[in-house]
Amino acid sequence: QYCSLILHIHFMKRILTLFLSIVMCMGITACGSKPKNKYEEYVLSFVQDFQTQNFDAMYKLTSDQYPYFQGMYKPDEENNVKLFKAMAKNLKCEIVESSENGNEATVKAHITTLDFAKIMSNISSRLMVEYMTPGNSGKDMDKVFSGIIDDEIKHADKKESDTVFNFVKDKKGNWTLDSNVAIYDDICGGYLQYYFQQNTLGKYANEIKEKQQSETTTQN
């Protein structure tokens, strides 16, 4: 009876292992993005590195290695981390086709995520209302911010992009991704352009303010 029980457990373990293998294979097939060549592999690595916030690995795949997310991703700020985790969770990349012509290659991919430019715009508007509402001075605004993020992500629109990844082969025969804002922006659902726009507006507003203060000082 004891031997029978051991055999039964061993049999169930094999069945479970087989089941998990089938599920994993189905997951890979459903993704529709099994790489056929090195540059397709690099595109998927590029996306996966973003999902794990391994930005340095992303940059190393590109020709200029420009750190687009430097200063934008703040691992010590809980709500910032929550936003990037939401970007990672909702990001899907499907390779559509690829082609090679000498030392150049192109990969076309369909990227699906959430509209994070709209999410951030809505969050900013709602936070402003919270700050301006009388009686909210005693509130934990980080907690309010966190709740608004959850709500906006829950009701967010999808954002789909047909993204083109261009590669060039270097002198050593390695493929490098032609770095540009568009591919980064598509992956993060417009968050990059929103961030740049807000920083530019903020910088412009500060320049105007400093100029006005300088003029006032001169007049006095």
Buried (B, 14 or more C-beta within 10 A) or exposed (E): EEEEEEEEEEEEEEEEEEEEEEEEEEEEEEEEBEBEEEBBBBBBBBBBBBBEBEBEBBBBBBBEEEEBBEEBBEEEEEBBBBBBEBBBEBBBBBBEEBEBEEEBBBBBBBBBBBBBBBBBBBBEEBBEEBEEEEEEEEEEEEEBBBEBBEBBBEEBEEBEBEBBBBBBBEEEEEBBBBBBEEBBBBBBBBBBBBBBBEEEEEEEEEEEEEEEEEEEEEEE
